[in-house]
Amino acid sequence: FVSLFRNNVQQYPQKDALMGRDASSHWKGITWETLGSTTTLLSKSLLSLGVQPQETVGILAQNTPQWSLADLACLQIRAIPVPIYTTNTAEQALYVMNHAEVKVLFVGDEKQYHKALEVASQCPTLQMIVVCDNEVPLTEKQYSIHWNDFLALGNSPQYDTELDKRIAERNLDDLFTIIYTSGTTGEPKGVMLTYENLAFQMVGHTERLSTVDNTDTSLAFLPLSHVFERAWTYFCLYKAVTVYYLDDTNLVREALAEVRPTLMCAVPRFYEKIFATVHDRADASSFVKRKLFRLAIATGKRVLALREQGKKPSFVLQKAYNFFDKMVYKKLKEALGGRIKFMPCGGANLEPSIGRFFQSIGINLKLGYGMTETTATISCWGDDRINPQSVGNVMPNVQVRIGEENEILVKGGMVMKGYYKNPEETAKAFTLDGYLRTGDAGNL
């Protein structure tokens, strides 16, 4: 993955790679060339602190370009980025920092900075807290440093040789991250994912999502601390897609209108809200508009039902669909920016009727199923025959079988190495013949 991202730096130097919002809420781009030079500086700054191969670096921040810059900088020196949820309490963050033995911690805004300071003295391995927002006042000097000042630490040729050495020594067996599960049934477990896991998913998603290319734009508003948005962002960077980072999830609606993305990950709750809003507005409209809306949705569902059977609509039905596309569907699509190519959806179950609704109006949802332990996707909807009652077809080269009590068992190159410092839980997670026990019930 490091090689691929560095190749993109050479191939698309002046193309915007990352987009973030400045202090005035205007979108500001970072070109691939700047992405490469900034990542190199950050990597050398980490080397200046003595970060060794496969040592850990924490990231406790909202979605910003700095999140991915810090992430990529760690990967270049074979360090292991450990994301921490911004919703975590200070005590929960401390558990992750101590269990992973975090050496450097990147934090986003003032709130996350003070959360980190609250527990910094209780983390023996912590050397530095890098505050990504240069406007946040630093309230102590032992740990704290601003992003720009941290960058300056790497502005020396003395670390060039070591950086080249680290990149040359890259290994598919290295961990590229440790992601801690929520810990709702006990202490959080650190899921160890390797570059081989990541490579497997890049190959599988390229085959399944073959239409993604460097003309696309993606809006990242789900937390990068979660495997879903993070793995998707990696795939976007691999494909040279321009990624827009939204740091405030309350502004999704405005961001969709401004960015007009062609791709965007979302969770079922997002679609449920849109579905409810659309139907509430239709119910409150005039008799004629209500009738038109209902005819449009009925027509869309008839076309979708034929697609599910692998059939084509009749000439008359297709004409009706085209008419409603201009009169009704287009307006609904505009709520998502009007340019959506497809939208990966995961994280929970999507009510089939809601999935059918979006598919019937021409919004291509890609409902999928996956977990942290499988580097995200296990299965997802295809482009041709969609069954809204399912979570799609199994991804390429992934094996799924149903075990006792209908438990979904999974095997493939995307399955985790195990749980960090937890051999007992790792052993429990696998069958004797190497299948991951998902803990989820399902059927084929």
C-alpha positions as CSV (number, residue, x, y, z in Angstrom):
1,F,0.0,0.0,0.0
2,V,2.9,2.4,0.7
3,S,4.3,1.7,-2.7
4,L,0.9,2.3,-4.3
5,F,0.4,5.6,-2.6
6,R,3.9,6.8,-3.4
7,N,3.3,5.9,-7.0
8,N,0.2,8.1,-7.0
9,V,2.3,10.9,-5.7
10,Q,4.4,10.6,-8.9
11,Q,1.6,10.0,-11.3
12,Y,-0.9,12.7,-10.1
13,P,1.3,15.4,-8.6
14,Q,-1.1,18.4,-9.1
15,K,-4.4,16.5,-8.6
16,D,-6.2,17.1,-5.3
17,A,-5.8,14.0,-3.1
18,L,-7.4,15.2,0.1
19,M,-9.9,18.0,0.8
20,G,-10.5,19.6,4.2
21,R,-12.4,22.5,5.6
22,D,-10.4,25.6,6.7
23,A,-11.3,27.9,9.6
24,S,-13.8,29.7,7.4
25,S,-15.5,26.3,6.4
26,H,-14.2,26.6,2.9
27,W,-12.9,23.5,1.2
28,K,-9.1,23.5,0.7
29,G,-7.2,20.9,-1.3
30,I,-4.0,19.0,-0.7
31,T,-2.4,17.8,-3.9
32,W,-0.7,14.4,-4.2
33,E,2.6,16.2,-4.4
34,T,1.9,18.0,-1.1
35,L,0.6,14.8,0.3
36,G,3.9,13.1,-0.5
37,S,6.1,15.8,0.9
38,T,4.1,16.3,4.1
39,T,3.9,12.6,4.8
40,T,7.6,12.3,4.3
41,L,8.2,15.2,6.8
42,L,5.8,13.5,9.3
43,S,7.6,10.2,8.9
44,K,10.9,11.8,9.6
45,S,9.5,13.6,12.6
46,L,8.4,10.3,14.0
47,L,11.9,8.9,13.3
48,S,13.4,11.8,15.2
49,L,11.5,10.6,18.3
50,G,13.0,7.1,17.9
51,V,9.7,5.4,16.8
52,Q,10.8,1.9,15.9
53,P,9.3,-0.6,13.4
54,Q,6.0,-2.0,14.7
55,E,5.8,0.4,17.6
56,T,2.5,2.2,18.0
57,V,1.2,5.7,17.4
58,G,-2.3,6.8,18.5
59,I,-4.7,8.9,16.5
60,L,-7.6,10.5,18.5
61,A,-9.1,13.0,16.1
62,Q,-12.2,13.9,14.0
63,N,-12.1,13.4,10.2
64,T,-9.5,15.7,8.7
65,P,-6.8,15.4,6.1
66,Q,-4.3,15.4,9.0
67,W,-5.8,12.1,10.2
68,S,-4.8,10.3,7.0
69,L,-1.5,12.2,6.8
70,A,-0.5,10.9,10.2
71,D,-1.8,7.5,9.3
72,L,0.3,7.3,6.1
73,A,3.4,8.7,7.8
74,C,3.2,5.8,10.3
75,L,2.9,3.3,7.5
76,Q,6.0,4.6,5.7
77,I,8.2,3.9,8.8
78,R,6.5,0.6,9.5
79,A,4.9,2.0,12.7
80,I,1.4,0.8,13.7
81,P,-1.3,3.5,13.8
82,V,-3.9,2.9,16.6
83,P,-7.1,4.8,16.1
84,I,-9.0,5.9,19.2
85,Y,-12.7,6.8,19.0
86,T,-13.4,10.5,19.7
87,T,-16.5,9.3,21.6
88,N,-14.3,7.5,24.1
89,T,-13.9,8.8,27.6
90,A,-10.5,9.8,28.9
91,E,-10.3,6.5,30.8
92,Q,-11.3,4.5,27.7
93,A,-8.6,6.3,25.7
94,L,-6.1,5.6,28.4
95,Y,-6.8,1.9,28.3
96,V,-6.1,1.7,24.6
97,M,-2.9,3.9,25.0
98,N,-1.5,1.7,27.7
99,H,-2.5,-1.6,26.2
100,A,-1.0,-0.7,22.9
101,E,1.9,1.2,24.5
102,V,1.4,4.3,22.4
103,K,4.5,6.4,22.0
104,V,3.1,9.4,20.1
105,L,-0.5,10.6,20.1
106,F,-2.1,12.8,17.4
107,V,-5.2,14.7,18.6
108,G,-7.6,16.8,16.6
109,D,-9.4,19.6,18.4
110,E,-9.2,21.2,21.8
111,K,-11.7,18.7,23.4
112,Q,-9.5,15.7,22.3
113,Y,-6.4,17.5,23.4
114,H,-7.6,18.1,27.0
115,K,-8.9,14.5,27.1
116,A,-5.4,13.3,26.2
117,L,-3.8,15.6,28.8
118,E,-6.1,14.4,31.5
119,V,-4.5,10.9,31.3
120,A,-1.1,11.5,29.7
121,S,0.8,11.2,33.0
122,Q,-0.7,7.7,33.4
123,C,0.7,6.4,30.1
124,P,4.4,5.6,30.8
125,T,5.2,5.1,27.1
126,L,3.8,8.4,25.9
127,Q,6.4,10.9,24.7
128,M,4.4,13.5,22.8
129,I,0.9,14.8,22.0
130,V,0.7,16.3,18.5
131,V,-2.2,18.8,18.3
132,C,-3.4,18.8,14.6
133,D,-5.2,22.1,15.0
134,N,-2.5,24.8,15.2
135,E,-5.0,27.3,16.7
136,V,-5.6,25.2,19.9
137,P,-3.8,26.9,22.8
138,L,-1.2,24.5,24.4
139,T,-1.6,24.4,28.1
140,E,1.5,22.5,29.1
141,K,5.0,21.8,27.7
142,Q,6.0,18.3,28.7
143,Y,4.0,16.5,26.0
144,S,2.3,19.2,23.8
145,I,3.4,20.3,20.3
146,H,1.5,21.9,17.4
147,W,1.2,20.1,14.1
148,N,3.4,22.7,12.3
149,D,6.2,22.5,14.9
150,F,6.1,18.7,14.8
151,L,6.5,18.8,11.0
152,A,9.6,21.0,11.5
153,L,11.3,18.2,13.6
154,G,11.5,16.2,10.4
155,N,12.9,19.0,8.2
156,S,16.4,17.5,8.2
157,P,18.3,15.2,5.8
158,Q,19.7,13.2,8.7
159,Y,16.6,11.0,8.7
160,D,16.4,10.4,4.9
161,T,18.5,7.2,5.0
162,E,16.5,5.7,7.8
163,L,13.3,6.5,6.0
164,D,14.5,4.9,2.8
165,K,15.6,1.8,4.8
166,R,12.2,1.5,6.5
167,I,10.3,1.7,3.2
168,A,12.7,-0.9,1.6
169,E,12.1,-3.2,4.5
170,R,8.3,-3.2,4.2
171,N,6.7,-6.5,4.8
172,L,3.2,-7.9,4.1
173,D,3.3,-9.6,7.5
174,D,3.7,-6.3,9.3
175,L,0.7,-4.9,11.1
176,F,-0.7,-1.8,9.4
177,T,-3.0,-1.1,12.4
178,I,-4.5,-2.3,15.7
179,I,-8.1,-1.4,16.0
180,Y,-9.7,-1.8,19.4
181,T,-13.3,-3.1,19.5
182,S,-15.9,-1.3,21.6
183,G,-15.5,-3.6,24.6
184,T,-19.3,-3.8,25.2
185,T,-18.9,-7.3,26.6
186,G,-15.7,-6.8,28.5
187,E,-12.3,-5.1,28.0
188,P,-11.7,-3.8,24.4
189,K,-9.8,-6.2,22.2
190,G,-7.1,-5.0,19.8
191,V,-7.7,-6.4,16.3
192,M,-4.3,-7.0,14.5
193,L,-4.6,-6.3,10.8
194,T,-1.7,-6.9,8.4
195,Y,-0.7,-5.4,5.1
196,E,-1.6,-8.8,3.6
197,N,-5.2,-8.3,4.9
198,L,-5.3,-4.8,3.4
199,A,-3.8,-6.0,0.0
200,F,-6.4,-8.8,-0.1
201,Q,-9.2,-6.3,0.3
202,M,-7.8,-3.8,-2.3
203,V,-7.7,-6.6,-4.9
204,G,-11.2,-7.9,-4.0
205,H,-12.8,-4.4,-4.0
206,T,-11.1,-3.6,-7.3
207,E,-12.8,-6.7,-8.8
208,R,-16.2,-6.1,-7.2
209,L,-16.2,-2.3,-7.5
210,S,-14.6,-2.0,-10.9
211,T,-16.1,1.4,-11.9
212,V,-14.1,3.4,-9.2
213,D,-11.4,5.5,-10.8
214,N,-9.4,8.8,-10.4
215,T,-12.3,10.9,-11.6
216,D,-14.4,10.1,-8.5
217,T,-14.8,12.0,-5.3
218,S,-15.7,10.6,-1.9
219,L,-17.1,12.3,1.1
220,A,-15.7,10.8,4.4
221,F,-18.1,11.6,7.3
222,L,-18.2,8.3,9.2
223,P,-15.4,8.1,11.8
224,L,-12.0,7.1,10.4
225,S,-11.4,5.3,13.7
226,H,-13.8,2.7,12.4
227,V,-12.6,0.1,10.0
228,F,-15.4,0.8,7.5
229,E,-14.5,4.4,6.6
230,R,-10.8,3.8,7.1
231,A,-10.6,0.8,4.7
232,W,-12.8,2.7,2.2
233,T,-10.5,5.7,2.4
234,Y,-7.5,3.5,1.7
235,F,-9.3,2.1,-1.3
236,C,-10.0,5.6,-2.5
237,L,-6.4,6.7,-2.1
238,Y,-5.3,3.5,-3.9
239,K,-7.6,4.5,-6.8
240,A,-6.6,8.2,-6.7
241,V,-10.1,9.2,-5.7
242,T,-10.3,12.7,-4.2
243,V,-11.4,12.4,-0.6
244,Y,-13.3,15.1,1.2
245,Y,-13.0,15.0,5.0
246,L,-16.0,16.2,7.0
247,D,-15.1,16.9,10.6
248,D,-18.7,17.7,11.8
249,T,-21.3,15.0,11.0
250,N,-24.1,17.6,11.6
251,L,-23.1,19.2,8.3
252,V,-23.6,16.2,6.1
253,R,-26.5,17.8,4.2
254,E,-24.6,21.0,3.4
255,A,-21.5,19.0,2.5
256,L,-23.4,16.9,0.0
257,A,-24.6,20.0,-1.7
258,E,-21.2,21.5,-1.8
259,V,-19.1,18.5,-2.7
260,R,-21.6,16.6,-4.8
261,P,-19.6,13.3,-4.3
262,T,-19.8,10.3,-6.6
263,L,-19.1,7.9,-3.7
264,M,-19.9,7.9,0.0
265,C,-20.0,5.4,2.8
266,A,-23.0,5.6,5.1
267,V,-24.8,3.5,7.8
268,P,-28.4,2.4,7.6
269,R,-29.5,5.2,10.0
270,F,-28.5,7.7,7.4
271,Y,-30.8,6.2,4.8
272,E,-33.6,5.7,7.3
273,K,-33.7,9.4,8.0
274,I,-33.8,10.3,4.3
275,F,-36.5,7.7,3.7
276,A,-38.7,9.1,6.6
277,T,-38.2,12.7,5.5
278,V,-39.1,12.0,1.9
279,H,-42.3,10.2,2.8
280,D,-43.3,12.8,5.4
281,R,-42.9,15.5,2.8
282,A,-44.8,13.5,0.2
283,D,-47.7,12.9,2.6
284,A,-47.9,16.6,3.4
285,S,-48.0,17.7,-0.3
286,S,-51.0,18.2,-2.6
287,F,-53.2,15.4,-3.8
288,V,-51.6,15.6,-7.3
289,K,-48.1,15.5,-6.0
290,R,-48.9,12.6,-3.6
291,K,-50.4,10.7,-6.5
292,L,-47.4,11.4,-8.8
293,F,-45.0,10.3,-6.0
294,R,-46.8,7.0,-5.4
295,L,-46.9,6.2,-9.1
296,A,-43.2,7.0,-9.4
297,I,-42.2,4.7,-6.5
298,A,-44.5,1.9,-7.7
299,T,-43.0,2.2,-11.2
300,G,-39.5,2.1,-9.8
301,K,-40.3,-1.0,-7.7
302,R,-41.7,-2.8,-10.7
303,V,-38.4,-2.1,-12.7
304,L,-36.3,-3.2,-9.7
305,A,-38.3,-6.4,-9.3
306,L,-37.6,-7.3,-12.9
307,R,-33.9,-6.5,-12.4
308,E,-33.9,-8.9,-9.4
309,Q,-35.2,-11.6,-11.7
310,G,-32.6,-10.8,-14.3
311,K,-35.2,-9.4,-16.7
312,K,-35.5,-6.2,-18.6
313,P,-38.6,-3.9,-18.4
314,S,-41.0,-3.6,-21.3
315,F,-40.8,-0.6,-23.7
316,V,-43.8,1.1,-22.0
317,L,-42.5,0.5,-18.5
318,Q,-39.1,1.8,-19.4
319,K,-40.6,5.0,-20.9
320,A,-42.6,5.5,-17.7
321,Y,-39.5,5.0,-15.6
322,N,-37.6,7.6,-17.7
323,F,-40.5,10.1,-17.2
324,F,-40.5,9.6,-13.4
325,D,-36.7,9.8,-13.4
326,K,-36.9,13.4,-14.7
327,M,-40.0,14.4,-12.7
328,V,-39.4,12.7,-9.3
329,Y,-36.2,10.6,-8.9
330,K,-33.9,13.4,-10.0
331,K,-35.1,15.7,-7.2
332,L,-34.6,12.9,-4.7
333,K,-31.1,12.3,-6.0
334,E,-30.3,16.0,-5.6
335,A,-30.5,15.6,-1.9
336,L,-27.4,13.4,-2.1
337,G,-25.7,15.9,-4.5
338,G,-27.0,14.5,-7.7
339,R,-23.9,12.7,-8.8
340,I,-23.8,9.5,-6.7
341,K,-22.4,6.5,-8.6
342,F,-22.9,4.2,-5.7
343,M,-22.9,4.3,-1.9
344,P,-21.4,1.6,0.3
345,C,-23.6,0.9,3.3
346,G,-22.8,-1.2,6.4
347,G,-22.5,-1.3,10.1
348,A,-26.0,-2.6,10.8
349,N,-29.0,-4.2,9.2
350,L,-30.9,-2.2,6.5
351,E,-34.6,-2.7,6.4
352,P,-35.3,-4.4,2.9
353,S,-38.1,-1.9,2.1
354,I,-35.7,1.0,2.5
355,G,-33.1,-0.7,0.3
356,R,-35.7,-1.3,-2.3
357,F,-36.8,2.3,-2.2
358,F,-33.3,3.7,-2.9
359,Q,-32.5,1.1,-5.6
360,S,-35.9,1.8,-7.3
361,I,-35.2,5.5,-7.7
362,G,-31.8,4.8,-9.1
363,I,-29.5,5.4,-6.1
364,N,-27.1,2.4,-6.1
365,L,-26.7,1.3,-2.5
366,K,-24.0,-1.3,-1.9
367,L,-25.2,-2.9,1.3
368,G,-22.5,-5.0,2.8
369,Y,-21.6,-7.1,5.8
370,G,-18.2,-7.2,7.5
371,M,-16.4,-6.6,10.7
372,T,-13.2,-5.2,12.1
373,E,-11.7,-8.7,12.3
374,T,-12.1,-9.1,8.5
375,T,-10.7,-5.7,7.5
376,A,-14.3,-4.7,6.7
377,T,-16.1,-6.3,3.8
378,I,-17.2,-10.0,3.7
379,S,-20.0,-9.6,1.3
380,C,-21.9,-6.8,-0.6
381,W,-24.6,-6.2,-3.2
382,G,-23.5,-6.4,-6.8
383,D,-24.5,-4.3,-9.7
384,D,-26.8,-6.7,-11.5
385,R,-29.2,-9.0,-9.5
386,I,-29.9,-7.5,-6.1
387,N,-31.7,-9.3,-3.3
388,P,-32.7,-6.7,-0.7
389,Q,-33.4,-9.5,1.8
390,S,-29.6,-10.3,1.8
391,V,-26.3,-8.7,2.5
392,G,-25.1,-9.4,-1.0
393,N,-22.7,-11.9,-2.5
394,V,-19.5,-13.1,-0.8
395,M,-16.5,-11.1,-1.9
396,P,-14.0,-12.6,-4.3
397,N,-11.8,-15.4,-2.8
398,V,-13.6,-15.3,0.5
399,Q,-15.0,-18.5,2.0
400,V,-18.2,-18.5,4.1
401,R,-20.0,-21.4,5.7
402,I,-22.7,-21.7,8.3
403,G,-21.7,-23.5,11.6
404,E,-23.5,-24.5,14.7
405,E,-26.4,-22.3,15.8
406,N,-26.3,-20.8,12.3
407,E,-23.1,-18.9,13.1
408,I,-21.4,-17.3,10.1
409,L,-17.8,-18.7,9.7
410,V,-15.4,-16.9,7.5
411,K,-12.0,-17.7,6.0
412,G,-9.8,-15.6,3.6
413,G,-6.8,-13.3,3.2
414,M,-8.7,-10.4,4.9
415,V,-9.1,-12.2,8.3
416,M,-7.1,-10.7,11.2
417,K,-3.9,-12.1,12.6
418,G,-5.5,-12.2,16.0
419,Y,-6.1,-10.1,19.1
420,Y,-3.1,-8.0,20.4
421,K,-1.6,-9.5,23.6
422,N,-4.5,-11.8,23.9
423,P,-3.8,-15.4,22.7
424,E,-6.7,-16.9,24.7
425,E,-9.3,-14.7,22.9
426,T,-7.5,-15.3,19.6
427,A,-7.7,-19.1,20.0
428,K,-11.5,-18.8,20.8
429,A,-12.1,-16.7,17.7
430,F,-11.1,-19.5,15.3
431,T,-12.4,-23.0,14.5
432,L,-9.9,-25.9,14.4
433,D,-9.8,-25.7,10.6
434,G,-9.0,-21.9,10.6
435,Y,-12.4,-20.3,10.1
436,L,-13.1,-17.0,12.0
437,R,-16.1,-17.3,14.3
438,T,-18.1,-14.1,13.6
439,G,-20.6,-14.5,16.4
440,D,-23.3,-13.5,13.9
441,A,-26.1,-15.7,12.8
442,G,-27.0,-16.0,9.2
443,N,-27.9,-18.3,6.3
444,L,-26.8,-18.8,2.7
